[in-house]
Amino acid sequence: MKKQVLQLLILGVLLVSCKDQGQYASIPQKKVPDRVDYNFDVRPILSDKCFNCHGPDANKRSADLRLDTPEGAYKALKDSENEFVIVPRNIEKSMVYQRITTKDSSNLMPPLESNLKLSDY
């Protein structure tokens, strides 16, 4: 159980460490707390911005990617066994980070057509 909490906390750190990018620049910013709590600070972001397409509902899930479980968050991408959703302790190799911070709108997550946006927070 502690391992899963730690893994999900790493995902949270990845999300809150993303730099302000393009379409997300106009979102009001909140201050990141000194101590990030997964359930209070991270899970709500994932739930609001990611779980609709990458959550528990198999009928709505996109790209066979599930971010609501540690197994899903750390697995290799279905189209590339050498690329991983989250790479612990290596944010630059984590595809979730690359997709959140890309300037290429065709790869950006959440996608522009979803009308969902992330902030630095």
Backbone bond lengths (Angstrom), bond angles and torsions (degrees), N, CA, C in turn:
res aa  C-N    CA-C-N  psi(-1)  N-CA   C-N-CA  omega(-1)  CA-C   N-CA-C  phi
1 M - - - 1.443 - - 1.534 110.77 -
2 K 1.343 116.90 -42.71 1.458 120.06 179.37 1.525 110.94 -63.08
3 K 1.347 116.26 -37.35 1.460 120.56 179.45 1.524 110.70 -62.55
4 Q 1.334 117.68 -41.84 1.463 120.91 179.75 1.519 110.87 -65.69
5 V 1.329 117.39 -41.24 1.465 121.02 178.53 1.520 109.50 -62.93
6 L 1.343 116.80 -43.48 1.457 120.65 178.65 1.529 110.99 -62.53
7 Q 1.320 117.43 -42.69 1.456 120.76 179.74 1.520 111.24 -63.81
8 L 1.313 116.76 -42.02 1.456 119.70 179.64 1.524 110.99 -70.37
9 L 1.332 117.41 -31.20 1.461 120.72 175.30 1.527 110.00 -64.76
10 I 1.324 117.16 -37.45 1.469 120.94 177.07 1.522 109.79 -61.46
11 L 1.340 117.12 -41.98 1.464 120.35 176.35 1.521 109.86 -59.24
12 G 1.318 116.20 -42.04 1.464 120.44 178.54 1.511 112.18 -61.32
13 V 1.309 116.50 -43.02 1.461 120.54 178.35 1.523 109.85 -62.39
14 L 1.323 116.74 -39.98 1.462 119.82 176.64 1.524 110.85 -59.55
15 L 1.328 115.57 -45.78 1.460 119.14 -177.64 1.523 112.47 -65.98
16 V 1.339 117.33 -43.70 1.460 118.90 -177.08 1.515 112.66 -78.38
17 S 1.345 118.07 -12.59 1.455 119.82 179.73 1.533 113.19 -92.38
18 C 1.310 117.69 -4.11 1.459 120.95 -179.79 1.528 110.96 -65.14
19 K 1.296 115.70 137.97 1.467 121.25 179.56 1.529 110.57 -78.62
20 D 1.344 115.18 153.51 1.459 121.89 177.49 1.520 108.91 -61.49
21 Q 1.334 116.72 127.52 1.454 120.74 -175.29 1.524 111.18 -131.10
22 G 1.317 116.11 139.25 1.453 125.37 170.54 1.508 118.06 23.79
23 Q 1.339 117.61 -102.21 1.452 123.95 -174.67 1.524 113.12 -62.74
24 Y 1.322 117.72 -17.11 1.457 120.65 -175.88 1.526 112.99 -93.73
25 A 1.309 117.57 -1.18 1.456 121.49 -172.59 1.526 113.97 -64.20
26 S 1.320 119.58 -25.70 1.453 121.13 -174.07 1.529 114.51 -92.05
27 I 1.315 118.11 3.32 1.464 120.62 -179.33 1.527 109.31 -79.66
28 P 1.350 118.22 131.73 1.462 119.98 176.94 1.531 110.44 -57.70
29 Q 1.316 116.16 142.05 1.454 121.11 -175.34 1.521 112.20 -98.32
30 K 1.341 116.08 140.46 1.448 122.99 172.25 1.515 106.86 -106.75
31 K 1.326 115.87 154.59 1.460 120.28 178.51 1.530 109.63 -80.46
32 V 1.318 116.26 129.26 1.454 121.56 176.67 1.533 107.42 -72.02
33 P 1.324 117.01 129.95 1.469 119.01 -179.32 1.524 111.40 -66.31
34 D 1.326 116.16 157.40 1.461 120.73 178.29 1.524 111.07 -61.48
35 R 1.312 116.00 -35.55 1.466 120.59 178.21 1.528 107.80 -119.84
36 V 1.320 116.78 113.49 1.455 121.86 -178.35 1.524 109.29 -80.93
37 D 1.326 115.55 128.82 1.456 121.97 177.89 1.530 107.57 -107.11
38 Y 1.336 116.85 124.42 1.456 119.88 -176.22 1.522 111.97 -57.20
39 N 1.317 117.69 -52.44 1.467 120.91 -175.39 1.524 113.00 -67.35
40 F 1.315 117.71 -32.43 1.455 120.50 -177.47 1.532 112.65 -90.72
41 D 1.328 117.30 -39.23 1.467 121.08 -172.83 1.528 114.77 -102.20
42 V 1.322 117.99 -33.76 1.469 121.17 -171.58 1.523 112.52 -100.68
43 R 1.301 116.96 -52.99 1.469 120.20 -175.89 1.536 112.44 -54.60
44 P 1.347 119.46 -40.25 1.469 118.12 177.51 1.532 113.41 -60.83
45 I 1.320 117.25 -34.58 1.470 120.34 178.08 1.520 109.44 -66.70
46 L 1.315 116.12 -47.99 1.463 120.37 178.86 1.521 110.69 -60.77
47 S 1.308 115.76 -44.06 1.464 120.34 -178.90 1.528 111.26 -62.25
48 D 1.316 116.70 -44.34 1.470 121.39 -177.98 1.524 113.49 -74.08
49 K 1.315 116.91 -36.68 1.461 120.24 -169.98 1.527 115.29 -108.56
50 C 1.324 118.20 -18.85 1.471 119.65 -170.69 1.528 114.92 -125.05
51 F 1.333 117.29 -37.29 1.459 120.22 -170.70 1.521 114.56 -66.17
52 N 1.319 118.62 -22.92 1.456 119.27 178.77 1.528 110.83 -59.53
53 C 1.321 116.47 -39.29 1.472 120.99 179.59 1.522 113.45 -103.74
54 H 1.322 117.49 -21.53 1.468 121.26 -175.00 1.522 110.72 -131.37
55 G 1.325 116.27 43.92 1.457 121.08 -177.30 1.506 113.50 -122.96
56 P 1.324 116.05 -152.89 1.469 120.93 -172.00 1.527 115.70 -71.83
57 D 1.317 119.46 -21.67 1.461 121.28 -176.36 1.529 110.97 -80.21
58 A 1.325 116.29 102.93 1.468 121.55 -176.97 1.521 112.38 -60.66
59 N 1.328 117.87 -28.59 1.467 120.93 -179.04 1.529 112.21 -73.19
60 K 1.324 117.93 -23.21 1.461 121.82 -179.23 1.531 112.50 -103.95
61 R 1.299 117.34 -9.66 1.462 122.05 -171.97 1.522 111.54 -65.48
62 S 1.330 115.56 132.44 1.471 122.59 178.94 1.523 110.45 -101.82
63 A 1.304 115.32 145.15 1.464 123.83 173.50 1.521 112.89 57.37
64 D 1.320 117.00 22.80 1.464 121.71 -178.95 1.529 110.79 51.13
65 L 1.338 115.85 35.53 1.460 122.01 -177.04 1.518 109.45 -113.85
66 R 1.310 115.40 124.18 1.463 121.41 -178.87 1.524 109.20 -121.67
67 L 1.332 116.72 114.80 1.455 121.95 -177.84 1.527 113.49 -97.46
68 D 1.305 117.83 -2.90 1.466 119.51 -177.49 1.524 112.82 -89.68
69 T 1.321 117.78 2.69 1.463 121.66 176.00 1.522 109.11 -131.46
70 P 1.320 117.72 148.22 1.465 119.19 176.89 1.532 112.08 -59.87
71 E 1.332 117.54 -37.81 1.465 120.57 179.85 1.523 110.94 -60.16
72 G 1.303 116.72 -42.15 1.457 120.64 179.02 1.513 112.67 -70.79
73 A 1.325 116.26 -38.16 1.460 120.86 -176.26 1.526 113.05 -70.67
74 Y 1.327 117.75 -24.85 1.463 120.76 -176.78 1.525 114.41 -107.82
75 K 1.312 118.01 4.62 1.461 118.69 -176.25 1.530 111.96 -82.87
76 A 1.321 113.91 164.66 1.470 120.39 175.85 1.523 108.53 -72.24
77 L 1.308 116.55 152.59 1.454 120.85 176.77 1.517 109.54 -67.63
78 K 1.328 116.58 147.99 1.470 119.52 -176.85 1.524 112.24 -64.81
79 D 1.319 118.32 -28.50 1.464 121.24 -178.80 1.526 113.89 -93.94
80 S 1.358 116.51 -6.48 1.462 119.49 -178.34 1.516 109.74 -153.47
81 E 1.313 116.12 105.30 1.463 119.71 -177.76 1.520 113.03 -71.23
82 N 1.335 117.91 -6.07 1.467 121.93 178.14 1.525 112.82 -99.28
83 E 1.325 117.59 -0.80 1.462 121.82 178.08 1.524 108.30 -118.04
84 F 1.333 115.18 136.73 1.456 120.97 -175.06 1.521 110.68 -121.71
85 V 1.315 115.13 146.92 1.457 121.19 179.84 1.520 108.95 -57.11
86 I 1.328 116.79 -56.13 1.461 122.22 177.10 1.513 108.24 -127.08
87 V 1.312 115.97 130.52 1.456 122.09 174.66 1.529 106.10 -111.67
88 P 1.329 116.87 108.61 1.470 119.19 -178.79 1.529 112.06 -54.69
89 R 1.316 114.79 135.74 1.466 123.92 177.91 1.530 113.77 63.29
90 N 1.340 117.47 18.54 1.464 120.35 177.22 1.528 108.71 -148.16
91 I 1.304 115.71 77.59 1.457 121.76 -174.36 1.531 112.04 -59.74
92 E 1.332 117.95 -37.10 1.460 120.46 -177.06 1.528 112.73 -65.96
93 K 1.329 118.37 -27.64 1.460 121.46 178.65 1.525 112.50 -89.02
94 S 1.321 116.85 -7.37 1.463 120.94 179.92 1.521 109.43 -78.67
95 M 1.325 116.06 120.87 1.466 120.17 -178.02 1.521 111.78 -62.58
96 V 1.335 117.98 -32.68 1.456 119.22 178.63 1.535 110.07 -60.70
97 Y 1.307 117.42 -41.79 1.461 121.17 177.93 1.524 110.69 -65.76
98 Q 1.329 116.77 -44.58 1.461 120.39 -179.77 1.523 111.34 -61.28
99 R 1.329 116.99 -39.84 1.471 120.63 -178.86 1.529 111.82 -73.50
100 I 1.317 117.39 -31.58 1.472 120.95 179.11 1.523 110.81 -73.64
101 T 1.331 117.68 -34.44 1.464 120.92 -173.51 1.527 115.08 -102.02
102 T 1.331 117.92 -1.73 1.464 119.28 -177.45 1.529 111.85 -63.95
103 K 1.297 115.26 151.09 1.463 120.65 173.95 1.529 110.85 -94.11
104 D 1.324 116.47 -6.44 1.458 123.03 178.54 1.532 108.54 -83.35
105 S 1.315 117.64 106.63 1.470 121.42 -175.01 1.529 113.18 -62.15
106 S 1.333 117.76 -20.76 1.465 119.09 179.05 1.526 112.06 -76.91
107 N 1.325 117.74 -15.14 1.464 122.45 178.20 1.525 113.26 -111.81
108 L 1.305 117.49 -6.91 1.462 122.61 -174.75 1.520 112.41 -64.01
109 M 1.340 115.87 137.83 1.457 122.38 173.13 1.515 108.79 -123.74
110 P 1.306 117.52 138.06 1.453 125.22 -9.83 1.532 110.17 -64.89
111 P 1.327 116.32 152.11 1.469 119.04 -176.92 1.528 111.81 -64.27
112 L 1.307 115.98 149.92 1.466 120.46 -178.11 1.521 112.44 -56.54
113 E 1.337 117.35 -38.77 1.466 119.92 -177.65 1.529 113.01 -68.20
114 S 1.330 117.38 -12.52 1.467 119.78 177.81 1.519 111.49 -78.08
115 N 1.340 117.18 -15.51 1.454 122.93 -175.38 1.521 112.48 60.67
116 L 1.302 117.68 20.94 1.461 123.08 174.52 1.511 107.82 -102.56
117 K 1.319 116.48 140.93 1.457 120.72 -179.11 1.517 109.36 -136.13
118 L 1.334 114.49 148.91 1.450 121.96 175.62 1.511 109.50 -106.24
119 S 1.297 115.75 153.21 1.464 121.59 175.13 1.525 108.42 -114.64
120 D 1.313 117.31 175.38 1.470 120.38 174.11 1.516 110.26 -56.65
121 Y 1.301 116.25 -36.87 1.468 119.19 179.86 1.502 111.10 -60.01
